[in-house]
């Protein structure tokens, strides 16, 4: 399960990183730097938020696995999109 999910995440990151520059160039031709910076900042904020909220969620429910599993909810909501 660990290796399979790691593989899927790695493929997703690789595809996203390969497609981002052409998409930014197509949709934001005059503001490429701003759009790329906004994408980078949103990834950083998301990672910081996950790091800051996971432990309190685990403490609230009494299990660190619940804290990590809580992130499956937004992932499950986003996958169909």
PDB file of N, CA, C and O in Angstrom:
ATOM      1  N   UNK A   1       0.832  -1.185   0.000  1.00  0.00           N
ATOM      2  CA  UNK A   1       0.000   0.000   0.000  1.00  0.00           C
ATOM      3  C   UNK A   1       0.881   1.255   0.000  1.00  0.00           C
ATOM      4  O   UNK A   1       0.621   2.211  -0.730  1.00  0.00           O
ATOM      5  N   UNK A   2       1.917   1.231   0.823  1.00  0.00           N
ATOM      6  CA  UNK A   2       2.805   2.396   0.910  1.00  0.00           C
ATOM      7  C   UNK A   2       3.502   2.666  -0.422  1.00  0.00           C
ATOM      8  O   UNK A   2       3.534   3.802  -0.895  1.00  0.00           O
ATOM      9  N   UNK A   3       4.055   1.623  -1.016  1.00  0.00           N
ATOM     10  CA  UNK A   3       4.771   1.817  -2.275  1.00  0.00           C
ATOM     11  C   UNK A   3       3.827   2.196  -3.411  1.00  0.00           C
ATOM     12  O   UNK A   3       4.176   3.003  -4.273  1.00  0.00           O
ATOM     13  N   UNK A   4       2.641   1.615  -3.411  1.00  0.00           N
ATOM     14  CA  UNK A   4       1.662   1.950  -4.442  1.00  0.00           C
ATOM     15  C   UNK A   4       1.202   3.392  -4.357  1.00  0.00           C
ATOM     16  O   UNK A   4       1.119   4.083  -5.372  1.00  0.00           O
ATOM     17  N   UNK A   5       0.904   3.847  -3.147  1.00  0.00           N
ATOM     18  CA  UNK A   5       0.469   5.242  -2.994  1.00  0.00           C
ATOM     19  C   UNK A   5       1.614   6.206  -3.287  1.00  0.00           C
ATOM     20  O   UNK A   5       1.398   7.279  -3.850  1.00  0.00           O
ATOM     21  N   UNK A   6       2.825   5.826  -2.906  1.00  0.00           N
ATOM     22  CA  UNK A   6       3.983   6.672  -3.213  1.00  0.00           C
ATOM     23  C   UNK A   6       4.190   6.777  -4.716  1.00  0.00           C
ATOM     24  O   UNK A   6       4.515   7.846  -5.232  1.00  0.00           O
ATOM     25  N   UNK A   7       4.001   5.676  -5.408  1.00  0.00           N
ATOM     26  CA  UNK A   7       4.125   5.692  -6.862  1.00  0.00           C
ATOM     27  C   UNK A   7       3.074   6.601  -7.494  1.00  0.00           C
ATOM     28  O   UNK A   7       3.386   7.379  -8.395  1.00  0.00           O
ATOM     29  N   UNK A   8       1.836   6.506  -7.028  1.00  0.00           N
ATOM     30  CA  UNK A   8       0.772   7.354  -7.566  1.00  0.00           C
ATOM     31  C   UNK A   8       1.032   8.833  -7.303  1.00  0.00           C
ATOM     32  O   UNK A   8       0.824   9.667  -8.184  1.00  0.00           O
ATOM     33  N   UNK A   9       1.481   9.157  -6.105  1.00  0.00           N
ATOM     34  CA  UNK A   9       1.786  10.552  -5.784  1.00  0.00           C
ATOM     35  C   UNK A   9       2.940  11.047  -6.644  1.00  0.00           C
ATOM     36  O   UNK A   9       2.902  12.168  -7.152  1.00  0.00           O
ATOM     37  N   UNK A  10       3.961  10.223  -6.806  1.00  0.00           N
ATOM     38  CA  UNK A  10       5.107  10.608  -7.631  1.00  0.00           C
ATOM     39  C   UNK A  10       4.721  10.858  -9.081  1.00  0.00           C
ATOM     40  O   UNK A  10       5.191  11.814  -9.698  1.00  0.00           O
ATOM     41  N   UNK A  11       3.875  10.011  -9.617  1.00  0.00           N
ATOM     42  CA  UNK A  11       3.410  10.194 -11.001  1.00  0.00           C
ATOM     43  C   UNK A  11       2.581  11.469 -11.107  1.00  0.00           C
ATOM     44  O   UNK A  11       2.716  12.225 -12.069  1.00  0.00           O
ATOM     45  N   UNK A  12       1.727  11.703 -10.122  1.00  0.00           N
ATOM     46  CA  UNK A  12       0.920  12.929 -10.125  1.00  0.00           C
ATOM     47  C   UNK A  12       1.780  14.182 -10.083  1.00  0.00           C
ATOM     48  O   UNK A  12       1.518  15.147 -10.801  1.00  0.00           O
ATOM     49  N   UNK A  13       2.798  14.165  -9.250  1.00  0.00           N
ATOM     50  CA  UNK A  13       3.703  15.320  -9.165  1.00  0.00           C
ATOM     51  C   UNK A  13       4.448  15.498 -10.486  1.00  0.00           C
ATOM     52  O   UNK A  13       4.586  16.619 -10.975  1.00  0.00           O
ATOM     53  N   UNK A  14       4.921  14.414 -11.055  1.00  0.00           N
ATOM     54  CA  UNK A  14       5.673  14.511 -12.313  1.00  0.00           C
ATOM     55  C   UNK A  14       4.802  15.071 -13.430  1.00  0.00           C
ATOM     56  O   UNK A  14       5.249  15.925 -14.197  1.00  0.00           O
ATOM     57  N   UNK A  15       3.571  14.601 -13.526  1.00  0.00           N
ATOM     58  CA  UNK A  15       2.669  15.086 -14.570  1.00  0.00           C
ATOM     59  C   UNK A  15       2.340  16.560 -14.347  1.00  0.00           C
ATOM     60  O   UNK A  15       2.354  17.356 -15.287  1.00  0.00           O
ATOM     61  N   UNK A  16       2.045  16.915 -13.105  1.00  0.00           N
ATOM     62  CA  UNK A  16       1.712  18.313 -12.799  1.00  0.00           C
ATOM     63  C   UNK A  16       2.878  19.240 -13.109  1.00  0.00           C
ATOM     64  O   UNK A  16       2.688  20.304 -13.698  1.00  0.00           O
ATOM     65  N   UNK A  17       4.064  18.847 -12.721  1.00  0.00           N
ATOM     66  CA  UNK A  17       5.230  19.705 -12.953  1.00  0.00           C
ATOM     67  C   UNK A  17       5.545  19.823 -14.444  1.00  0.00           C
ATOM     68  O   UNK A  17       6.067  20.844 -14.891  1.00  0.00           O
ATOM     69  N   UNK A  18       5.231  18.794 -15.202  1.00  0.00           N
ATOM     70  CA  UNK A  18       5.487  18.865 -16.644  1.00  0.00           C
ATOM     71  C   UNK A  18       4.432  19.703 -17.363  1.00  0.00           C
ATOM     72  O   UNK A  18       4.739  20.350 -18.364  1.00  0.00           O
ATOM     73  N   UNK A  19       3.191  19.702 -16.867  1.00  0.00           N
ATOM     74  CA  UNK A  19       2.119  20.422 -17.536  1.00  0.00           C
ATOM     75  C   UNK A  19       1.972  21.870 -17.091  1.00  0.00           C
ATOM     76  O   UNK A  19       1.350  22.669 -17.792  1.00  0.00           O
ATOM     77  N   UNK A  20       2.524  22.215 -15.956  1.00  0.00           N
ATOM     78  CA  UNK A  20       2.329  23.573 -15.437  1.00  0.00           C
ATOM     79  C   UNK A  20       2.865  24.668 -16.356  1.00  0.00           C
ATOM     80  O   UNK A  20       2.119  25.602 -16.651  1.00  0.00           O
ATOM     81  N   UNK A  21       4.108  24.611 -16.825  1.00  0.00           N
ATOM     82  CA  UNK A  21       4.600  25.717 -17.669  1.00  0.00           C
ATOM     83  C   UNK A  21       3.765  25.973 -18.928  1.00  0.00           C
ATOM     84  O   UNK A  21       3.475  27.134 -19.216  1.00  0.00           O
ATOM     85  N   UNK A  22       3.365  24.951 -19.690  1.00  0.00           N
ATOM     86  CA  UNK A  22       2.525  25.251 -20.861  1.00  0.00           C
ATOM     87  C   UNK A  22       1.159  25.831 -20.487  1.00  0.00           C
ATOM     88  O   UNK A  22       0.646  26.707 -21.183  1.00  0.00           O
ATOM     89  N   UNK A  23       0.572  25.351 -19.399  1.00  0.00           N
ATOM     90  CA  UNK A  23      -0.727  25.883 -18.978  1.00  0.00           C
ATOM     91  C   UNK A  23      -0.615  27.337 -18.542  1.00  0.00           C
ATOM     92  O   UNK A  23      -1.470  28.158 -18.875  1.00  0.00           O
ATOM     93  N   UNK A  24       0.432  27.651 -17.802  1.00  0.00           N
ATOM     94  CA  UNK A  24       0.636  29.030 -17.366  1.00  0.00           C
ATOM     95  C   UNK A  24       0.858  29.930 -18.567  1.00  0.00           C
ATOM     96  O   UNK A  24       0.317  31.034 -18.625  1.00  0.00           O
ATOM     97  N   UNK A  25       1.643  29.473 -19.521  1.00  0.00           N
ATOM     98  CA  UNK A  25       1.909  30.262 -20.717  1.00  0.00           C
ATOM     99  C   UNK A  25       0.629  30.487 -21.528  1.00  0.00           C
ATOM    100  O   UNK A  25       0.429  31.561 -22.094  1.00  0.00           O
ATOM    101  N   UNK A  26      -0.229  29.473 -21.580  1.00  0.00           N
ATOM    102  CA  UNK A  26      -1.459  29.593 -22.355  1.00  0.00           C
ATOM    103  C   UNK A  26      -2.481  30.512 -21.689  1.00  0.00           C
ATOM    104  O   UNK A  26      -3.083  31.355 -22.355  1.00  0.00           O
ATOM    105  N   UNK A  27      -2.681  30.354 -20.375  1.00  0.00           N
ATOM    106  CA  UNK A  27      -3.748  31.090 -19.695  1.00  0.00           C
ATOM    107  C   UNK A  27      -3.294  32.419 -19.090  1.00  0.00           C
ATOM    108  O   UNK A  27      -4.119  33.304 -18.861  1.00  0.00           O
ATOM    109  N   UNK A  28      -2.015  32.567 -18.833  1.00  0.00           N
ATOM    110  CA  UNK A  28      -1.497  33.815 -18.245  1.00  0.00           C
ATOM    111  C   UNK A  28      -0.266  34.279 -19.014  1.00  0.00           C
ATOM    112  O   UNK A  28       0.822  34.337 -18.441  1.00  0.00           O
ATOM    113  N   UNK A  29      -0.408  34.610 -20.290  1.00  0.00           N
ATOM    114  CA  UNK A  29       0.780  34.960 -21.084  1.00  0.00           C
ATOM    115  C   UNK A  29       1.493  36.218 -20.604  1.00  0.00           C
ATOM    116  O   UNK A  29       2.703  36.352 -20.785  1.00  0.00           O
ATOM    117  N   UNK A  30       0.754  37.139 -19.994  1.00  0.00           N
ATOM    118  CA  UNK A  30       1.381  38.378 -19.546  1.00  0.00           C
ATOM    119  C   UNK A  30       1.850  38.316 -18.087  1.00  0.00           C
ATOM    120  O   UNK A  30       2.586  39.191 -17.631  1.00  0.00           O
ATOM    121  N   UNK A  31       1.428  37.294 -17.371  1.00  0.00           N
ATOM    122  CA  UNK A  31       1.743  37.202 -15.938  1.00  0.00           C
ATOM    123  C   UNK A  31       2.233  35.815 -15.563  1.00  0.00           C
ATOM    124  O   UNK A  31       1.766  35.240 -14.580  1.00  0.00           O
ATOM    125  N   UNK A  32       3.156  35.274 -16.321  1.00  0.00           N
ATOM    126  CA  UNK A  32       3.657  33.923 -16.075  1.00  0.00           C
ATOM    127  C   UNK A  32       4.327  33.806 -14.708  1.00  0.00           C
ATOM    128  O   UNK A  32       4.105  32.835 -13.985  1.00  0.00           O
ATOM    129  N   UNK A  33       5.133  34.781 -14.363  1.00  0.00           N
ATOM    130  CA  UNK A  33       5.845  34.738 -13.082  1.00  0.00           C
ATOM    131  C   UNK A  33       4.872  34.791 -11.914  1.00  0.00           C
ATOM    132  O   UNK A  33       5.038  34.067 -10.932  1.00  0.00           O
ATOM    133  N   UNK A  34       3.869  35.635 -12.015  1.00  0.00           N
ATOM    134  CA  UNK A  34       2.882  35.739 -10.940  1.00  0.00           C
ATOM    135  C   UNK A  34       2.120  34.431 -10.769  1.00  0.00           C
ATOM    136  O   UNK A  34       1.942  33.962  -9.645  1.00  0.00           O
ATOM    137  N   UNK A  35       1.669  33.837 -11.874  1.00  0.00           N
ATOM    138  CA  UNK A  35       0.892  32.598 -11.802  1.00  0.00           C
ATOM    139  C   UNK A  35       1.733  31.446 -11.246  1.00  0.00           C
ATOM    140  O   UNK A  35       1.246  30.658 -10.435  1.00  0.00           O
ATOM    141  N   UNK A  36       2.975  31.350 -11.674  1.00  0.00           N
ATOM    142  CA  UNK A  36       3.853  30.301 -11.156  1.00  0.00           C
ATOM    143  C   UNK A  36       4.143  30.521  -9.676  1.00  0.00           C
ATOM    144  O   UNK A  36       4.177  29.568  -8.898  1.00  0.00           O
ATOM    145  N   UNK A  37       4.348  31.765  -9.292  1.00  0.00           N
ATOM    146  CA  UNK A  37       4.575  32.085  -7.879  1.00  0.00           C
ATOM    147  C   UNK A  37       3.364  31.778  -7.027  1.00  0.00           C
ATOM    148  O   UNK A  37       3.498  31.276  -5.911  1.00  0.00           O
ATOM    149  N   UNK A  38       2.180  32.076  -7.543  1.00  0.00           N
ATOM    150  CA  UNK A  38       0.946  31.782  -6.819  1.00  0.00           C
ATOM    151  C   UNK A  38       0.783  30.277  -6.622  1.00  0.00           C
ATOM    152  O   UNK A  38       0.373  29.835  -5.550  1.00  0.00           O
ATOM    153  N   UNK A  39       1.098  29.498  -7.637  1.00  0.00           N
ATOM    154  CA  UNK A  39       1.052  28.039  -7.541  1.00  0.00           C
ATOM    155  C   UNK A  39       2.032  27.546  -6.470  1.00  0.00           C
ATOM    156  O   UNK A  39       1.684  26.703  -5.643  1.00  0.00           O
ATOM    157  N   UNK A  40       3.236  28.069  -6.494  1.00  0.00           N
ATOM    158  CA  UNK A  40       4.249  27.652  -5.533  1.00  0.00           C
ATOM    159  C   UNK A  40       3.857  28.024  -4.112  1.00  0.00           C
ATOM    160  O   UNK A  40       4.026  27.221  -3.195  1.00  0.00           O
ATOM    161  N   UNK A  41       3.341  29.219  -3.920  1.00  0.00           N
ATOM    162  CA  UNK A  41       2.900  29.653  -2.591  1.00  0.00           C
ATOM    163  C   UNK A  41       1.747  28.797  -2.093  1.00  0.00           C
ATOM    164  O   UNK A  41       1.696  28.458  -0.910  1.00  0.00           O
ATOM    165  N   UNK A  42       0.824  28.444  -2.975  1.00  0.00           N
ATOM    166  CA  UNK A  42      -0.307  27.617  -2.541  1.00  0.00           C
ATOM    167  C   UNK A  42       0.155  26.224  -2.126  1.00  0.00           C
ATOM    168  O   UNK A  42      -0.386  25.657  -1.177  1.00  0.00           O
ATOM    169  N   UNK A  43       1.144  25.664  -2.818  1.00  0.00           N
ATOM    170  CA  UNK A  43       1.694  24.373  -2.402  1.00  0.00           C
ATOM    171  C   UNK A  43       2.370  24.486  -1.040  1.00  0.00           C
ATOM    172  O   UNK A  43       2.220  23.603  -0.195  1.00  0.00           O
ATOM    173  N   UNK A  44       3.107  25.561  -0.825  1.00  0.00           N
ATOM    174  CA  UNK A  44       3.803  25.757   0.440  1.00  0.00           C
ATOM    175  C   UNK A  44       2.825  25.956   1.589  1.00  0.00           C
ATOM    176  O   UNK A  44       3.008  25.388   2.666  1.00  0.00           O
ATOM    177  N   UNK A  45       1.797  26.751   1.370  1.00  0.00           N
ATOM    178  CA  UNK A  45       0.788  26.973   2.415  1.00  0.00           C
ATOM    179  C   UNK A  45       0.055  25.669   2.729  1.00  0.00           C
ATOM    180  O   UNK A  45      -0.210  25.373   3.894  1.00  0.00           O
ATOM    181  N   UNK A  46      -0.269  24.900   1.715  1.00  0.00           N
ATOM    182  CA  UNK A  46      -0.931  23.619   1.938  1.00  0.00           C
ATOM    183  C   UNK A  46      -0.074  22.661   2.748  1.00  0.00           C
ATOM    184  O   UNK A  46      -0.577  21.973   3.636  1.00  0.00           O
ATOM    185  N   UNK A  47       1.217  22.613   2.445  1.00  0.00           N
ATOM    186  CA  UNK A  47       2.118  21.738   3.208  1.00  0.00           C
ATOM    187  C   UNK A  47       2.255  22.215   4.650  1.00  0.00           C
ATOM    188  O   UNK A  47       2.261  21.403   5.574  1.00  0.00           O
ATOM    189  N   UNK A  48       2.365  23.524   4.846  1.00  0.00           N
ATOM    190  CA  UNK A  48       2.472  24.058   6.204  1.00  0.00           C
ATOM    191  C   UNK A  48       1.184  23.818   6.989  1.00  0.00           C
ATOM    192  O   UNK A  48       1.228  23.479   8.171  1.00  0.00           O
ATOM    193  N   UNK A  49       0.055  23.992   6.339  1.00  0.00           N
ATOM    194  CA  UNK A  49      -1.230  23.747   6.989  1.00  0.00           C
ATOM    195  C   UNK A  49      -1.364  22.284   7.397  1.00  0.00           C
ATOM    196  O   UNK A  49      -1.804  21.983   8.507  1.00  0.00           O
ATOM    197  N   UNK A  50      -0.992  21.389   6.512  1.00  0.00           N
ATOM    198  CA  UNK A  50      -1.060  19.959   6.832  1.00  0.00           C
ATOM    199  C   UNK A  50      -0.155  19.623   8.011  1.00  0.00           C
ATOM    200  O   UNK A  50      -0.540  18.861   8.898  1.00  0.00           O
ATOM    201  N   UNK A  51       1.042  20.190   8.019  1.00  0.00           N
ATOM    202  CA  UNK A  51       1.959  19.936   9.121  1.00  0.00           C
ATOM    203  C   UNK A  51       1.477  20.506  10.437  1.00  0.00           C
ATOM    204  O   UNK A  51       1.728  19.929  11.495  1.00  0.00           O
ATOM    205  N   UNK A  52       0.788  21.631  10.384  1.00  0.00           N
ATOM    206  CA  UNK A  52       0.320  22.284  11.604  1.00  0.00           C
ATOM    207  C   UNK A  52      -0.963  21.670  12.149  1.00  0.00           C
ATOM    208  O   UNK A  52      -1.211  21.742  13.352  1.00  0.00           O
ATOM    209  N   UNK A  53      -1.773  21.074  11.299  1.00  0.00           N
ATOM    210  CA  UNK A  53      -3.099  20.617  11.724  1.00  0.00           C
ATOM    211  C   UNK A  53      -3.150  19.112  12.005  1.00  0.00           C
ATOM    212  O   UNK A  53      -4.021  18.657  12.747  1.00  0.00           O
ATOM    213  N   UNK A  54      -2.247  18.347  11.433  1.00  0.00           N
ATOM    214  CA  UNK A  54      -2.308  16.894  11.581  1.00  0.00           C
ATOM    215  C   UNK A  54      -2.170  16.443  13.034  1.00  0.00           C
ATOM    216  O   UNK A  54      -2.955  15.617  13.499  1.00  0.00           O
ATOM    217  N   UNK A  55      -1.199  16.969  13.744  1.00  0.00           N
ATOM    218  CA  UNK A  55      -1.005  16.567  15.142  1.00  0.00           C
ATOM    219  C   UNK A  55      -2.192  16.941  16.027  1.00  0.00           C
ATOM    220  O   UNK A  55      -2.635  16.102  16.811  1.00  0.00           O
ATOM    221  N   UNK A  56      -2.732  18.168  15.939  1.00  0.00           N
ATOM    222  CA  UNK A  56      -3.918  18.461  16.757  1.00  0.00           C
ATOM    223  C   UNK A  56      -5.121  17.572  16.428  1.00  0.00           C
ATOM    224  O   UNK A  56      -5.884  17.218  17.327  1.00  0.00           O
ATOM    225  N   UNK A  57      -5.300  17.210  15.166  1.00  0.00           N
ATOM    226  CA  UNK A  57      -6.396  16.296  14.818  1.00  0.00           C
ATOM    227  C   UNK A  57      -6.159  14.936  15.474  1.00  0.00           C
ATOM    228  O   UNK A  57      -7.081  14.335  16.025  1.00  0.00           O
ATOM    229  N   UNK A  58      -4.926  14.460  15.409  1.00  0.00           N
ATOM    230  CA  UNK A  58      -4.586  13.197  16.053  1.00  0.00           C
ATOM    231  C   UNK A  58      -4.795  13.248  17.556  1.00  0.00           C
ATOM    232  O   UNK A  58      -5.299  12.292  18.145  1.00  0.00           O
ATOM    233  N   UNK A  59      -4.410  14.363  18.189  1.00  0.00           N
ATOM    234  CA  UNK A  59      -4.623  14.521  19.622  1.00  0.00           C
ATOM    235  C   UNK A  59      -6.108  14.572  19.967  1.00  0.00           C
ATOM    236  O   UNK A  59      -6.535  14.027  20.985  1.00  0.00           O
ATOM    237  N   UNK A  60      -6.880  15.219  19.126  1.00  0.00           N
ATOM    238  CA  UNK A  60      -8.309  15.342  19.364  1.00  0.00           C
ATOM    239  C   UNK A  60      -9.001  13.979  19.370  1.00  0.00           C
ATOM    240  O   UNK A  60      -9.887  13.725  20.186  1.00  0.00           O
ATOM    241  N   UNK A  61      -8.583  13.108  18.450  1.00  0.00           N
ATOM    242  CA  UNK A  61      -9.205  11.795  18.346  1.00  0.00           C
ATOM    243  C   UNK A  61      -8.420  10.695  19.054  1.00  0.00           C
ATOM    244  O   UNK A  61      -8.857   9.544  19.089  1.00  0.00           O
ATOM    245  N   UNK A  62      -7.261  11.043  19.620  1.00  0.00           N
ATOM    246  CA  UNK A  62      -6.495  10.084  20.406  1.00  0.00           C
ATOM    247  C   UNK A  62      -5.649   9.112  19.614  1.00  0.00           C
ATOM    248  O   UNK A  62      -5.195   8.106  20.158  1.00  0.00           O
ATOM    249  N   UNK A  63      -5.425   9.392  18.330  1.00  0.00           N
ATOM    250  CA  UNK A  63      -4.632   8.485  17.512  1.00  0.00           C
ATOM    251  C   UNK A  63      -3.965   9.260  16.380  1.00  0.00           C
ATOM    252  O   UNK A  63      -4.616  10.025  15.668  1.00  0.00           O
ATOM    253  N   UNK A  64      -2.670   9.054  16.226  1.00  0.00           N
ATOM    254  CA  UNK A  64      -1.967   9.753  15.157  1.00  0.00           C
ATOM    255  C   UNK A  64      -2.415   9.251  13.790  1.00  0.00           C
ATOM    256  O   UNK A  64      -2.342   9.985  12.805  1.00  0.00           O
ATOM    257  N   UNK A  65      -2.883   7.994  13.722  1.00  0.00           N
ATOM    258  CA  UNK A  65      -3.333   7.476  12.436  1.00  0.00           C
ATOM    259  C   UNK A  65      -4.607   8.180  11.966  1.00  0.00           C
ATOM    260  O   UNK A  65      -4.820   8.351  10.766  1.00  0.00           O
ATOM    261  N   UNK A  66      -5.445   8.582  12.906  1.00  0.00           N
ATOM    262  CA  UNK A  66      -6.649   9.337  12.540  1.00  0.00           C
ATOM    263  C   UNK A  66      -6.242  10.710  12.004  1.00  0.00           C
ATOM    264  O   UNK A  66      -6.835  11.212  11.050  1.00  0.00           O
ATOM    265  N   UNK A  67      -5.227  11.310  12.627  1.00  0.00           N
ATOM    266  CA  UNK A  67      -4.733  12.604  12.146  1.00  0.00           C
ATOM    267  C   UNK A  67      -4.255  12.529  10.708  1.00  0.00           C
ATOM    268  O   UNK A  67      -4.515  13.435   9.916  1.00  0.00           O
ATOM    269  N   UNK A  68      -3.557  11.453  10.366  1.00  0.00           N
ATOM    270  CA  UNK A  68      -3.103  11.288   8.984  1.00  0.00           C
ATOM    271  C   UNK A  68      -4.248  10.903   8.062  1.00  0.00           C
ATOM    272  O   UNK A  68      -4.322  11.369   6.925  1.00  0.00           O
ATOM    273  N   UNK A  69      -5.130  10.063   8.549  1.00  0.00           N
ATOM    274  CA  UNK A  69      -6.253   9.612   7.727  1.00  0.00           C
ATOM    275  C   UNK A  69      -7.219  10.751   7.411  1.00  0.00           C
ATOM    276  O   UNK A  69      -7.948  10.695   6.421  1.00  0.00           O
ATOM    277  N   UNK A  70      -7.224  11.789   8.257  1.00  0.00           N
ATOM    278  CA  UNK A  70      -8.115  12.928   8.007  1.00  0.00           C
ATOM    279  C   UNK A  70      -7.817  13.576   6.660  1.00  0.00           C
ATOM    280  O   UNK A  70      -8.703  14.186   6.061  1.00  0.00           O
ATOM    281  N   UNK A  71      -6.599  13.454   6.182  1.00  0.00           N
ATOM    282  CA  UNK A  71      -6.241  14.054   4.893  1.00  0.00           C
ATOM    283  C   UNK A  71      -6.754  13.243   3.715  1.00  0.00           C
ATOM    284  O   UNK A  71      -6.659  13.690   2.571  1.00  0.00           O
ATOM    285  N   UNK A  72      -7.292  12.068   3.972  1.00  0.00           N
ATOM    286  CA  UNK A  72      -7.918  11.291   2.899  1.00  0.00           C
ATOM    287  C   UNK A  72      -9.249  11.905   2.482  1.00  0.00           C
ATOM    288  O   UNK A  72      -9.695  11.716   1.350  1.00  0.00           O
ATOM    289  N   UNK A  73      -9.882  12.637   3.388  1.00  0.00           N
ATOM    290  CA  UNK A  73     -11.178  13.240   3.075  1.00  0.00           C
ATOM    291  C   UNK A  73     -11.059  14.292   1.966  1.00  0.00           C
ATOM    292  O   UNK A  73     -11.773  14.193   0.969  1.00  0.00           O
ATOM    293  N   UNK A  74     -10.173  15.307   2.106  1.00  0.00           N
ATOM    294  CA  UNK A  74     -10.056  16.254   0.983  1.00  0.00           C
ATOM    295  C   UNK A  74      -9.539  15.599  -0.297  1.00  0.00           C
ATOM    296  O   UNK A  74      -9.904  16.011  -1.398  1.00  0.00           O
ATOM    297  N   UNK A  75      -8.698  14.590  -0.155  1.00  0.00           N
ATOM    298  CA  UNK A  75      -8.200  13.891  -1.351  1.00  0.00           C
ATOM    299  C   UNK A  75      -9.342  13.167  -2.051  1.00  0.00           C
ATOM    300  O   UNK A  75      -9.439  13.207  -3.277  1.00  0.00           O
ATOM    301  N   UNK A  76     -10.208  12.508  -1.287  1.00  0.00           N
ATOM    302  CA  UNK A  76     -11.334  11.790  -1.888  1.00  0.00           C
ATOM    303  C   UNK A  76     -12.321  12.745  -2.542  1.00  0.00           C
ATOM    304  O   UNK A  76     -12.932  12.413  -3.557  1.00  0.00           O
ATOM    305  N   UNK A  77     -12.476  13.924  -1.966  1.00  0.00           N
ATOM    306  CA  UNK A  77     -13.391  14.911  -2.548  1.00  0.00           C
ATOM    307  C   UNK A  77     -12.806  15.465  -3.854  1.00  0.00           C
ATOM    308  O   UNK A  77     -13.550  15.754  -4.791  1.00  0.00           O
ATOM    309  N   UNK A  78     -11.494  15.610  -3.916  1.00  0.00           N
ATOM    310  CA  UNK A  78     -10.868  16.246  -5.059  1.00  0.00           C
ATOM    311  C   UNK A  78     -10.646  15.292  -6.224  1.00  0.00           C
ATOM    312  O   UNK A  78     -10.620  15.734  -7.373  1.00  0.00           O
ATOM    313  N   UNK A  79     -10.487  14.017  -5.967  1.00  0.00           N
ATOM    314  CA  UNK A  79     -10.185  13.073  -7.034  1.00  0.00           C
ATOM    315  C   UNK A  79     -11.225  13.075  -8.152  1.00  0.00           C
ATOM    316  O   UNK A  79     -10.839  13.077  -9.321  1.00  0.00           O
ATOM    317  N   UNK A  80     -12.526  13.075  -7.852  1.00  0.00           N
ATOM    318  CA  UNK A  80     -13.486  13.083  -8.958  1.00  0.00           C
ATOM    319  C   UNK A  80     -13.447  14.347  -9.816  1.00  0.00           C
ATOM    320  O   UNK A  80     -13.897  14.322 -10.962  1.00  0.00           O
ATOM    321  N   UNK A  81     -12.931  15.426  -9.294  1.00  0.00           N
ATOM    322  CA  UNK A  81     -12.891  16.682 -10.038  1.00  0.00           C
ATOM    323  C   UNK A  81     -11.870  16.540 -11.104  1.00  0.00           C
ATOM    324  O   UNK A  81     -11.647  17.475 -11.874  1.00  0.00           O
TER     325      UNK A  81
END
